[in-house]
Amino acid sequence: MKSRYFALMVLVLLAAFFTGCATSGDLQKLQAQVNEVSAKADQAAAKADQATRDAAAATTAAQAAQDQCAKATESCNAAAARAEAAAQSAEESAKKTEAIFMKSMRK
């Protein structure tokens, strides 16, 4: 009985041993998969680098736009100040003109 049990165990171990070994075809398939994953990782890294460069360019463009907006705001404020001064000057001139007109009407 023990010899039968022993023989059966030897056959099971041999079957497990041979099914667990990798063949050269299996190794080639594994190497192909590794190469494919490596290529995908390289592509992902390249895309990430490009995205980083694009983000930096967008940040630069946004900063330039912000600077232009600040300059435009300054120009608008200066124009508003000039317009206010011109309106005040025109109002003073209108008052002077009205005073002169009223003075001429009294004569």
Buried (B, 14 or more C-beta within 10 A) or exposed (E): EEEEEEEEEEEEEEEEEEEEEEEEEEEEEEEEEEEEEEEEEEEEEEEEEEEEEEEEEEEEEEEEEEEEEEEEEEEEEEEEEEEEEEEEEEEEEEEEEEEEEEEEEEE
